């Protein structure tokens, strides 16, 4: 009797695939910082590889770093960590322009913090970098240059060695400006039958809303949206 194949479990071998028609732009578009102290819980080592949410203290917001356009970069390199096995060197780097009193105060507050970063690349995909027990640390250096033609900038690095790869993130979070940031997702619109209505379903199969016949669905987002009509 034929059997139905089970979905891949975490850490189980599976196909390595890529969408040849999807955008593949280099660089980071933005990233935000979270203090580890604001996390109430964290997925276990055997939990799914994709983070669907961050369990945060009430009223917690994340803070964006406004780097000079084209300077943001995230790298994840393999790194041997001795008898503890192999790990991953995580780095988020960029440059912040000029020097101001407000910027100096904000940078001072970062020193000694245990941090986690949420990065969003130019394709709209988000990744969580760092973990509560393997947090990122902040380092920066300032240089005025030697002539008016030079730029005076802060070059910064967020860095950690982690025991596992960074996780893709599909949840949402509040930022300091009050905006709700939602990660890229896939929306599927299905017509149950009879042409009377259609359901909008997210990547996890949850029904977001039902659209009655004759009504329009307006998608308003700063993210790339993937959709399928079935």
MARDOBA-832799 format. One record per atom (N, C-alpha, C, CB): residue in three letters; x, y negated, z. Coordinates in steps of 0.2 Angstrom, whole numbers, padded with zeros to 4 digits, always signed. Atoms other than C-alpha are relative to their C-alpha. Last residue first. Glycine has a CB too. Layout:
N
ALAXYZ/...
END
This chain:
230
UNK+0001-0007+0001/UNK-0029-0142-0036/UNK-0008+0001+0000/UNK+0004+0004+0005/UNK+0007+0000+0001/UNK-0022-0160-0038/UNK-0002+0007-0002/UNK-0003-0005-0006/UNK+0002-0005+0005/UNK-0005-0161-0031/UNK-0007+0000+0000/UNK+0003+0007+0003/UNK+0007-0002+0000/UNK+0004-0176-0023/UNK-0001+0006-0005/UNK-0005-0006-0001/UNK+0001-0006+0005/UNK+0021-0182-0018/UNK-0007+0002+0001/UNK+0005+0006+0002/UNK+0005-0004-0002/UNK+0022-0200-0010/UNK+0000+0006-0006/UNK-0007-0003+0000/UNK+0002-0004+0006/UNK+0037-0210-0010/UNK-0005+0005+0002/UNK+0007+0003-0003/UNK-0004-0007+0001/UNK+0037-0221+0006/UNK-0002+0002-0007/UNK-0001+0005+0005/UNK-0006+0003+0002/UNK+0031-0240+0008/UNK+0005+0006-0002/UNK+0004-0004+0005/UNK-0006-0003-0004/UNK+0014-0233+0009/UNK+0006-0003-0003/UNK+0000+0007+0000/UNK-0004+0006+0000/UNK-0004-0238+0003/UNK+0006+0002+0005/UNK-0004-0006+0004/UNK-0006-0001-0003/UNK-0014-0224-0004/UNK+0005-0006+0001/UNK+0004+0006-0003/UNK-0006+0005+0001/UNK-0031-0229-0009/UNK+0005+0002+0005/UNK-0003-0007+0002/UNK-0005+0000-0005/UNK-0044-0215-0011/UNK+0006-0005-0001/UNK+0003+0008+0001/UNK-0007+0000+0002/UNK-0060-0219-0020/UNK+0005+0000+0006/UNK+0002-0007-0004/UNK-0004+0004-0004/UNK-0078-0214-0017/UNK+0008+0000-0003/UNK+0000+0001+0007/UNK+0001+0006+0002/UNK-0090-0207-0030/UNK+0005-0005+0004/UNK-0007-0002+0001/UNK+0000+0001+0007/UNK-0091-0190-0022/UNK-0001-0008-0001/UNK-0006+0004-0003/UNK+0007-0001+0003/UNK-0087-0191-0003/UNK+0001-0001-0008/UNK-0006-0004+0003/UNK+0002+0006+0004/UNK-0068-0191+0002/UNK-0007+0002-0004/UNK+0005-0001-0006/UNK+0004-0002+0005/UNK-0064-0180+0017/UNK-0003-0006-0004/UNK-0006+0005+0003/UNK+0007+0003+0001/UNK-0050-0185+0028/UNK-0003+0004-0005/UNK+0001-0007-0001/UNK-0001+0007-0002/UNK-0033-0179+0035/UNK-0007-0004+0000/UNK+0005-0004-0004/UNK+0004+0004+0004/UNK-0036-0160+0035/UNK+0000-0007+0002/UNK-0008+0002+0000/UNK+0005+0004-0004/UNK-0021-0152+0042/UNK-0004-0004-0004/UNK+0003-0004+0006/UNK+0006-0003+0001/UNK-0012-0139+0031/UNK-0006-0004+0004/UNK+0000+0007+0001/UNK+0001-0005-0004/UNK+0005-0143+0037/UNK-0007+0003+0000/UNK+0001-0003+0007/UNK-0005-0006+0002/UNK+0010-0153+0022/UNK-0001+0006+0005/UNK+0007-0003+0001/UNK-0008+0001-0001/UNK-0005-0164+0024/UNK+0004+0006-0001/UNK+0001-0004+0006/UNK-0003-0004-0005/UNK-0023-0161+0017/UNK+0007-0002+0000/UNK-0001+0008-0002/UNK-0007+0002+0000/UNK-0035-0173+0009/UNK+0004+0004+0005/UNK+0001-0008+0001/UNK-0003+0001-0006/UNK-0052-0165+0006/UNK+0007-0002-0001/UNK+0000+0007+0004/UNK-0007-0003+0001/UNK-0063-0168-0009/UNK+0003-0001+0007/UNK+0004-0003-0005/UNK-0005+0004-0005/UNK-0082-0171-0009/UNK+0007+0004-0002/UNK-0002+0001+0007/UNK+0003+0004-0005/UNK-0098-0166-0019/UNK+0005-0004+0004/UNK-0005+0003+0004/UNK-0001+0007+0002/UNK-0090-0159-0035/UNK-0003-0005+0005/UNK-0003-0001-0006/UNK+0006+0003+0001/UNK-0099-0142-0032/UNK+0001-0008-0001/UNK-0004+0000+0006/UNK+0005-0003+0004/UNK-0084-0134-0024/UNK-0006-0005-0001/UNK-0001+0007+0002/UNK+0003-0006-0003/UNK-0071-0137-0010/UNK-0005+0003-0005/UNK-0003-0001+0006/UNK+0007+0001+0001/UNK-0061-0150-0021/UNK-0004+0007+0002/UNK-0002-0002-0007/UNK+0004-0006+0002/UNK-0044-0151-0014/UNK-0007-0001-0001/UNK+0002+0006+0004/UNK+0007+0002+0001/UNK-0032-0166-0013/UNK-0003+0007-0003/UNK-0001-0006-0004/UNK+0003-0004+0005/UNK-0014-0161-0007/UNK-0008-0002+0001/UNK+0001+0008+0002/UNK+0008+0000-0001/UNK-0004-0174+0002/UNK-0003+0004-0006/UNK-0002-0007+0000/UNK+0003-0003+0006/UNK+0015-0170+0004/UNK-0007+0000+0001/UNK+0003+0006-0002/UNK+0004-0006-0001/UNK+0024-0180+0018/UNK-0003+0001-0007/UNK-0005-0001+0005/UNK+0003-0002+0007/UNK+0037-0194+0019/UNK-0004+0007+0001/UNK+0006+0001-0005/UNK-0004-0003+0005/UNK+0039-0200+0037/UNK-0003+0002-0006/UNK+0004+0006+0004/UNK+0002-0007+0001/UNK+0028-0212+0046/UNK+0004+0003-0006/UNK-0007+0000-0003/UNK-0004-0003+0005/UNK+0034-0228+0054/UNK-0002+0007-0001/UNK+0008-0001+0001/UNK+0000-0008+0000/UNK+0021-0237+0064/UNK+0004+0002-0006/UNK-0007+0003+0001/UNK+0002-0004+0006/UNK+0025-0256+0065/UNK+0001+0007+0002/UNK+0005-0002-0006/UNK+0007-0002-0001/UNK+0025-0265+0082/UNK-0002+0004-0006/UNK-0004-0006+0000/UNK+0005+0005+0003/UNK+0041-0275+0078/UNK-0007+0002+0001/UNK+0002-0001-0007/UNK+0000+0006-0004/UNK+0051-0264+0090/UNK-0005-0005-0002/UNK+0007-0002+0001/UNK-0006+0004+0000/UNK+0047-0248+0081/UNK-0001-0006+0003/UNK+0002-0001-0007/UNK+0002+0008-0001/UNK+0033-0235+0084/UNK+0007-0003+0000/UNK-0004-0001+0006/UNK-0002+0003-0006/UNK+0036-0217+0078/UNK-0001-0007-0001/UNK+0008+0002+0001/UNK+0000+0007+0000/UNK+0030-0204+0065/UNK+0002-0003+0007/UNK-0008-0002-0001/UNK+0004+0003-0004/UNK+0033-0186+0061/UNK-0001-0007-0001/UNK+0002+0001+0007/UNK+0007+0001+0003/UNK+0040-0176+0047/UNK-0005-0004+0004/UNK-0003+0006-0003/UNK+0005+0003-0005/UNK+0059-0176+0052/UNK-0007-0002-0004/UNK+0002-0006+0004/UNK+0005+0004+0003/UNK+0072-0165+0044/UNK-0005-0002+0004/UNK-0003+0003-0007/UNK+0007-0003+0002/UNK+0084-0158+0056/UNK-0004-0005-0004/UNK-0004+0002+0007/UNK+0005+0005-0001/UNK+0103-0162+0058/UNK-0007+0003-0003/UNK+0002-0007-0003/UNK+0002+0005+0005/UNK+0113-0146+0057/UNK-0005-0005+0002/UNK-0002+0003-0007/UNK+0004-0002+0006/UNK+0118-0136+0072/UNK-0001-0006-0004/UNK-0007+0002+0003/UNK-0001-0008+0001/UNK+0131-0136+0086/UNK-0004+0002-0005/UNK-0002+0003+0007/UNK+0006-0004-0002/UNK+0133-0155+0086/UNK+0001+0007-0002/UNK-0006-0003-0004/UNK-0001-0007+0002/UNK+0149-0166+0086/UNK-0006+0004+0002/UNK+0007+0003+0002/UNK+0001-0006-0005/UNK+0144-0184+0088/UNK+0002+0006-0004/UNK-0007+0000+0002/UNK-0003-0007+0001/UNK+0146-0201+0080/UNK-0001+0005+0005/UNK+0008-0002-0001/UNK+0003-0004-0005/UNK+0138-0218+0077/UNK+0002+0007-0002/UNK-0008-0001-0001/UNK+0001-0008+0001/UNK+0150-0229+0068/UNK-0004+0003+0005/UNK+0007+0003-0001/UNK+0003-0005-0006/UNK+0150-0248+0066/UNK+0000+0007-0002/UNK-0006-0003+0003/UNK+0001-0007+0003/UNK+0159-0261+0055/UNK-0001+0004+0006/UNK+0007+0002-0004/UNK+0000-0005-0005/UNK+0155-0279+0062/UNK+0000+0007-0004/UNK-0005+0000+0006/UNK+0005-0006-0001/UNK+0158-0292+0049/UNK+0002+0004+0006/UNK+0000+0004-0007/UNK-0001-0003-0006/UNK+0167-0308+0044/UNK-0006+0004+0002/UNK+0000-0006+0005/UNK+0006+0000-0004/UNK+0168-0310+0026/UNK+0002+0002+0007/UNK-0005+0006-0003/UNK+0001-0007-0004/UNK+0183-0316+0017/UNK-0007+0000+0003/UNK+0006+0001+0005/UNK+0003-0005+0005/UNK+0183-0331+0004/UNK-0001+0007+0003/UNK+0005+0001-0005/UNK+0007+0001+0001/UNK+0185-0343+0019/UNK-0003+0005-0005/UNK-0002-0007-0002/UNK+0001+0006+0004/UNK+0202-0335+0023/UNK-0008-0001-0001/UNK+0003+0000-0007/UNK-0006+0005-0001/UNK+0210-0322+0035/UNK-0002-0007-0004/UNK+0006+0003-0003/UNK-0004+0001+0007/UNK+0196-0310+0038/UNK+0005-0005+0001/UNK-0005-0002-0005/UNK+0002+0006+0003/UNK+0184-0312+0053/UNK+0003-0001-0007/UNK+0003-0006+0005/UNK-0005+0003+0003/UNK+0185-0294+0059/UNK-0002-0006-0004/UNK+0003+0005-0006/UNK+0002+0006+0003/UNK+0174-0285+0072/UNK+0007-0003-0004/UNK-0002-0005+0005/UNK-0006+0005+0000/UNK+0175-0267+0077/UNK-0002-0006-0004/UNK+0006+0004-0003/UNK+0000+0005+0005/UNK+0161-0255+0082/UNK+0006-0004+0000/UNK-0006-0005+0000/UNK-0006+0004+0000/UNK+0158-0239+0091/UNK+0000-0005-0005/UNK+0006+0005-0001/UNK+0000+0006+0005/UNK+0141-0231+0096/UNK+0007-0003+0001/UNK-0005-0005+0002/UNK-0003+0005-0003/UNK+0140-0213+0103/UNK+0001-0006-0005/UNK+0006+0002+0004/UNK-0004+0004+0004/UNK+0128-0200+0096/UNK+0003-0006+0005/UNK-0003-0003-0006/UNK+0003+0006+0002/UNK+0120-0187+0108/UNK+0006-0004-0004/UNK-0002-0005+0006/UNK-0005+0002+0005/UNK+0124-0169+0109/UNK-0001-0007-0003/UNK+0001+0006-0005/UNK-0006-0003-0003/UNK+0114-0163+0125/UNK+0006-0001-0005/UNK-0001+0007+0001/UNK-0001+0003-0007/UNK+0099-0175+0120/UNK+0007+0003+0003/UNK-0005+0003+0004/UNK+0004-0004-0004/UNK+0102-0171+0101/UNK+0001-0003+0007/UNK+0001+0008-0001/UNK-0001+0000-0007/UNK+0110-0180+0086/UNK-0005+0004+0004/UNK+0001-0007+0003/UNK-0007-0001-0001/UNK+0104-0185+0069/UNK+0002-0001+0008/UNK+0004-0005-0004/UNK-0002+0002-0007/UNK+0086-0184+0065/UNK+0007+0002+0001/UNK-0005+0004+0005/UNK-0004-0005-0003/UNK+0083-0184+0046/UNK+0001-0003+0007/UNK+0006+0002-0003/UNK-0002+0002-0006/UNK+0070-0194+0035/UNK+0004+0006+0004/UNK-0005-0002+0005/UNK+0000-0006-0005/UNK+0067-0192+0017/UNK+0003-0002+0006/UNK+0004+0006-0003/UNK+0005+0000-0005/UNK+0062-0208+0007/UNK+0000+0006+0005/UNK-0007+0000-0003/UNK+0005-0004+0003/UNK+0073-0205-0008/UNK-0006+0000+0005/UNK+0002+0007-0002/UNK+0003+0003+0005/UNK+0084-0219-0003/UNK-0005+0003-0004/UNK+0006-0002-0005/UNK-0004+0001+0006/UNK+0088-0211+0013/UNK-0004-0003-0005/UNK+0003+0007-0002/UNK+0004-0001+0006/UNK+0079-0213+0030/UNK+0004-0001-0006/UNK-0006-0004+0000/UNK-0002+0003+0006/UNK+0089-0210+0046/UNK-0005+0001-0006/UNK+0007+0003-0003/UNK+0004-0002+0006/UNK+0083-0207+0063/UNK+0001-0003-0006/UNK-0008-0001+0002/UNK+0001+0004+0005/UNK+0097-0209+0076/UNK-0005+0004-0005/UNK+0006-0002-0004/UNK+0002-0004+0006/UNK+0099-0202+0093/UNK-0002-0004-0005/UNK-0006+0005+0002/UNK+0005+0002+0005/UNK+0108-0211+0107/UNK-0001+0006-0005/UNK+0003-0006-0004/UNK+0001-0006+0004/UNK+0117-0209+0123/UNK-0005+0000-0005/UNK-0001+0006+0006/UNK+0006-0003+0001/UNK+0122-0227+0128/UNK+0000+0007-0003/UNK-0005-0004-0004/UNK+0001-0005-0005/UNK+0139-0231+0134/UNK-0007+0003+0000/UNK+0001-0004+0007/UNK-0006-0003-0002/UNK+0140-0247+0123/UNK-0002+0005+0006/UNK+0005-0005+0003/UNK+0000-0007+0003/UNK+0123-0251+0115/UNK+0006+0004+0003/UNK+0002-0001-0008/UNK+0004-0004-0003/UNK+0119-0266+0126/UNK+0000+0008-0002/UNK-0007-0002-0001/UNK-0002-0002-0007/UNK+0134-0275+0122/UNK-0004+0005+0003/UNK+0001-0006+0004/UNK-0006-0005+0001/UNK+0130-0274+0103/UNK+0002+0002+0007/UNK+0006-0003-0004/UNK+0003-0007+0002/UNK+0113-0282+0107/UNK+0005+0005-0001/UNK-0003-0001-0007/UNK+0003-0003-0005/UNK+0122-0296+0116/UNK-0003+0007-0001/UNK-0006-0005+0003/UNK-0004-0002-0005/UNK+0134-0299+0103/UNK-0003+0003+0006/UNK+0005-0006+0002/UNK-0003-0006+0002/UNK+0121-0300+0090/UNK+0005+0003+0005/UNK+0003-0001-0007/UNK+0005-0005+0000/UNK+0111-0313+0099/UNK+0003+0007-0002/UNK-0006-0002-0004/UNK+0001-0001-0007/UNK+0127-0324+0102/UNK-0005+0006+0001/UNK-0003-0006+0004/UNK+0004+0005-0003/UNK+0131-0323+0083/UNK-0001+0002+0008/UNK-0007+0000-0003/UNK+0000+0000-0008/UNK+0144-0315+0073/UNK-0004-0005+0003/UNK+0008+0000+0002/UNK-0001+0006-0004/UNK+0143-0312+0054/UNK+0001+0002+0007/UNK-0006-0004-0001/UNK-0003+0006+0002/UNK+0136-0297+0044/UNK+0001-0005+0006/UNK-0004-0003-0006/UNK+0004+0005-0001/UNK+0133-0279+0050/UNK+0003-0007-0001/UNK-0003+0000+0008/UNK-0003+0006-0002/UNK+0142-0265+0042/UNK-0005-0005+0001/UNK+0004-0003-0006/UNK+0002+0006+0003/UNK+0138-0247+0041/UNK+0003-0006+0002/UNK-0008+0000+0000/UNK-0005+0006+0000/UNK+0142-0229+0047/UNK-0004-0006-0004/UNK+0006+0002-0003/UNK+0004+0005+0003/UNK+0131-0214+0053/UNK+0005-0006+0000/UNK-0007-0001+0003/UNK-0002+0007+0000/UNK+0142-0199+0057/UNK-0005-0004-0004/UNK+0007-0001-0003/UNK+0005+0004+0002/UNK+0139-0181+0062/UNK+0002-0008+0000/UNK-0007+0000+0004/UNK-0002+0007-0001/UNK+0153-0169+0063/UNK-0005-0004-0003/UNK+0007-0001-0002/UNK+0001+0005+0005/UNK+0145-0152+0063/UNK+0002-0006+0002/UNK-0007+0001-0003/UNK+0005+0005-0001/UNK+0149-0136+0073/UNK+0000-0005-0006/UNK+0002-0004+0006/UNK+0000+0006+0005/UNK+0158-0120+0072/UNK-0005-0005+0002/UNK-0001+0003-0007/UNK+0003-0001+0007/UNK+0161-0108+0086/UNK+0001-0006-0004/UNK-0007+0002+0001/UNK+0007+0001+0000/UNK+0163-0112+0105/UNK-0003+0001-0007/UNK-0002-0006+0003/UNK+0004-0006-0002/UNK+0180-0104+0105/UNK-0007-0001+0000/UNK+0003+0002+0007/UNK-0004-0005-0004/UNK+0187-0119+0096/UNK-0004+0006+0001/UNK+0002-0003+0006/UNK+0000+0002-0007/UNK+0175-0132+0089/UNK+0003+0005+0005/UNK-0007-0003+0003/UNK-0002-0006-0005/UNK+0178-0130+0071/UNK+0000-0003+0007/UNK+0006+0003-0002/UNK-0006+0001-0005/UNK+0170-0144+0061/UNK+0000+0006+0004/UNK-0002-0007+0004/UNK-0001-0006-0005/UNK+0158-0144+0046/UNK+0006-0001+0004/UNK+0001+0006-0005/UNK-0005-0004+0002/UNK+0154-0162+0039/UNK+0001+0006+0005/UNK+0007-0004+0000/UNK+0000-0006-0004/UNK+0138-0171+0040/UNK+0005+0005-0002/UNK-0007+0003+0001/UNK-0004-0006+0002/UNK+0139-0189+0033/UNK-0001+0006+0005/UNK+0007-0001-0002/UNK+0000-0005-0005/UNK+0127-0204+0034/UNK+0004+0006-0003/UNK-0008+0002+0001/UNK-0001-0007+0002/UNK+0130-0220+0025/UNK+0000+0005+0005/UNK+0008+0000-0003/UNK+0003-0005-0004/UNK+0124-0238+0026/UNK+0002+0007-0003/UNK-0007+0000+0001/UNK-0006-0002-0004/UNK+0135-0251+0017/UNK-0002+0006+0004/UNK+0002-0006+0005/UNK-0005-0004+0003/UNK+0124-0254+0002/UNK+0006+0002+0004/UNK+0003-0004-0006/UNK+0002-0005+0005/UNK+0114-0268+0009/UNK+0006+0004-0003/UNK-0004-0004-0005/UNK-0001+0003+0007/UNK+0122-0275+0024/UNK-0002+0005-0005/UNK+0007-0003-0001/UNK-0006+0000+0003/UNK+0115-0267+0040/UNK+0000-0003-0007/UNK+0003+0007-0001/UNK+0001+0003+0007/UNK+0099-0271+0049/UNK+0008-0001-0002/UNK-0003-0007+0000/UNK-0007+0004+0001/UNK+0100-0259+0064/UNK-0001-0003-0008/UNK+0006+0005+0001/UNK-0003+0000+0007/UNK+0082-0254+0068/UNK+0006-0004+0000/UNK-0005-0002-0006/UNK-0003+0006+0002/UNK+0076-0250+0086/UNK+0004+0000-0007/UNK+0005-0003+0005/UNK-0007-0001+0003/UNK+0064-0237+0091/UNK+0002-0006-0003/UNK+0000+0006-0005/UNK+0000+0002+0007/UNK+0049-0240+0103/UNK+0007+0002-0002/UNK-0001-0007-0001/UNK-0007+0000+0003/UNK+0044-0231+0119/UNK+0000-0002-0007/UNK+0003+0007+0000/UNK-0002+0007+0002/UNK+0027-0237+0126/UNK+0007+0000-0003/UNK+0000-0005+0006/UNK+0005+0005+0002/UNK+0024-0220+0134/UNK+0003-0007-0001/UNK-0006-0001+0005/UNK+0004+0003-0005/UNK+0039-0209+0135/UNK-0005-0005-0002/UNK+0005-0003+0005/UNK-0003+0006-0003/UNK+0043-0199+0120/UNK-0004-0003+0006/UNK+0001-0006-0005/UNK+0004+0001-0007/UNK+0039-0182+0113/UNK+0003-0005+0004/UNK-0001+0007+0003/UNK-0004+0002-0006/UNK+0046-0184+0095/UNK-0004-0001+0006/UNK+0005-0005-0002/UNK+0001+0006-0004/UNK+0036-0176+0081/UNK+0005+0000+0005/UNK-0007+0002+0004/UNK+0006+0003+0002/UNK+0036-0163+0067/UNK-0002-0006+0004/UNK-0005+0005+0000/UNK+0004+0004-0006/UNK+0054-0159+0068/UNK-0006-0003-0003/UNK+0005-0005+0003/UNK+0002+0006+0002/UNK+0060-0146+0054/UNK-0004-0003+0007/UNK-0005+0000-0006/UNK-0006+0005+0002/UNK+0071-0132+0059/UNK-0002-0007-0001/UNK+0004+0003-0006/UNK-0001+0002+0007/UNK+0057-0123+0068/UNK+0005-0005-0001/UNK-0006-0002-0003/UNK+0006+0003+0003/UNK+0061-0118+0086/UNK+0001-0001-0007/UNK-0002-0007+0004/UNK+0004-0004+0005/UNK+0074-0106+0091/UNK-0006-0002-0003/UNK-0001+0007+0004/UNK-0004-0003+0006/UNK+0086-0118+0098/UNK-0003+0004-0005/UNK+0006+0003+0003/UNK-0005-0005-0002/UNK+0072-0126+0109/UNK+0004+0002-0006/UNK-0003+0006+0003/UNK+0001-0007+0003/UNK+0063-0142+0103/UNK+0006+0005+0002/UNK-0001+0000-0007/UNK-0004-0001+0006/UNK+0066-0157+0114/UNK-0001+0007-0002/UNK+0008-0002+0001/UNK-0002-0007+0001/UNK+0056-0165+0129/UNK+0003+0001-0007/UNK-0006+0005+0000/UNK+0003-0004-0005/UNK+0052-0181+0137/UNK+0002+0007-0001/UNK-0007-0001+0000/UNK+0003-0006+0003/UNK+0064-0192+0126/UNK-0003+0004+0006/UNK+0005+0004-0003/UNK+0007+0001+0002/UNK+0066-0210+0132/UNK-0003+0006-0003/UNK-0001-0005-0005/UNK+0003+0000-0006/UNK+0083-0206+0141/UNK-0008-0001-0001/UNK+0002-0006+0004/UNK+0002-0006-0002/UNK+0090-0201+0124/UNK-0004+0000+0007/UNK+0006+0004+0002/UNK-0003-0002-0006/UNK+0089-0219+0119/UNK-0002+0007+0002/UNK-0001-0005+0005/UNK+0004-0002-0006/UNK+0082-0220+0101/UNK+0005+0002+0006/UNK-0004+0006-0002/UNK-0003-0003-0005/UNK+0090-0229+0086/UNK-0005+0002+0006/UNK+0006-0004+0003/UNK+0002+0002-0006/UNK+0083-0232+0069/UNK+0003+0003+0006/UNK-0008+0000+0000/UNK-0001-0005-0005/UNK+0090-0230+0051/UNK-0002-0004+0007/UNK+0007+0003+0001/UNK+0001+0003-0006/UNK+0087-0238+0034/UNK+0001+0005+0006/UNK-0007-0003+0001/UNK+0004+0006+0000/UNK+0089-0236+0016/UNK-0001-0003+0006/UNK-0007+0002-0003/UNK+0006+0001-0005/UNK+0103-0224+0017/UNK-0003-0006-0002/UNK+0003+0001+0007/UNK+0000+0005-0005/UNK+0114-0219+0002/UNK-0006+0000+0004/UNK+0000-0007-0004/UNK-0004-0001-0006/UNK+0112-0209-0014/UNK-0001-0006+0004/UNK+0007-0001-0003/UNK-0004+0006-0001/UNK+0097-0207-0025/UNK+0005+0000+0006/UNK-0005-0006+0001/UNK-0006-0002-0004/UNK+0091-0190-0030/UNK+0004-0006+0000/UNK+0003+0006-0003/UNK-0005+0006+0000/UNK+0073-0193-0036/UNK+0006+0003+0004/UNK-0003-0006+0003/UNK+0001+0004-0006/UNK+0063-0176-0039/UNK+0006-0006+0000/UNK+0001+0003+0007/UNK+0003+0006+0002/UNK+0062-0168-0056/UNK-0001-0006+0005/UNK-0007+0001-0003/UNK-0004+0004+0005/UNK+0075-0155-0054/UNK-0003-0006-0002/UNK+0001+0004-0006/UNK+0004+0002+0005/UNK+0067-0149-0037/UNK+0003-0005-0005/UNK-0006-0005+0003/UNK+0000+0008+0001/UNK+0080-0140-0028/UNK-0005-0001-0005/UNK+0007-0003-0001/UNK+0004+0003+0006/UNK+0080-0122-0022/UNK+0001-0007+0001/UNK-0007+0003+0000/UNK-0003+0007+0000/UNK+0091-0111-0010/UNK-0003-0003-0006/UNK+0008+0000+0001/UNK-0002+0003+0006/UNK+0080-0095-0008/UNK+0003-0007+0001/UNK-0005+0000-0005/UNK+0005+0002+0005/UNK+0079-0088+0009/UNK+0003-0003-0006/UNK-0005-0004+0004/UNK-0002+0002+0007/UNK+0090-0080+0023/UNK-0006-0001-0004/UNK+0004+0006-0003/UNK+0001-0006+0004/UNK+0082-0081+0041/UNK+0002-0002-0008/UNK-0007+0003+0000/UNK-0007-0004+0000/UNK+0089-0094+0053/UNK-0001+0006-0005/UNK+0002+0001+0006/UNK-0006+0004-0001/UNK+0071-0099+0057/UNK+0006+0004+0000/UNK+0000-0004+0007/UNK-0001+0003-0007/UNK+0058-0087+0051/UNK+0006-0004+0000/UNK+0001+0006+0005/UNK-0007-0001-0003/UNK+0054-0085+0032/UNK+0000-0003+0007/UNK+0005-0004-0004/UNK-0004+0006+0001/UNK+0036-0083+0029/UNK+0006+0001+0003/UNK-0004-0006+0002/UNK+0000+0005-0005/UNK+0030-0065+0029/UNK+0004-0006-0002/UNK+0003+0003+0007/UNK-0007+0002-0003/UNK+0028-0055+0013/UNK-0001-0005+0006/UNK+0004-0003-0005/UNK+0000+0007+0001/UNK+0010-0047+0011/UNK+0007-0003+0003/UNK-0006-0004+0003/UNK+0000+0004-0006/UNK+0012-0028+0010/UNK+0001-0008-0002/UNK+0005+0002+0005/UNK-0005+0006+0000/UNK+0008-0017-0005/UNK-0001-0004+0007/UNK-0002-0004-0006/UNK+0004+0006+0000/UNK+0000+0000+0000/UNK+0004-0006+0000/UNK-0005+0000+0006/
END
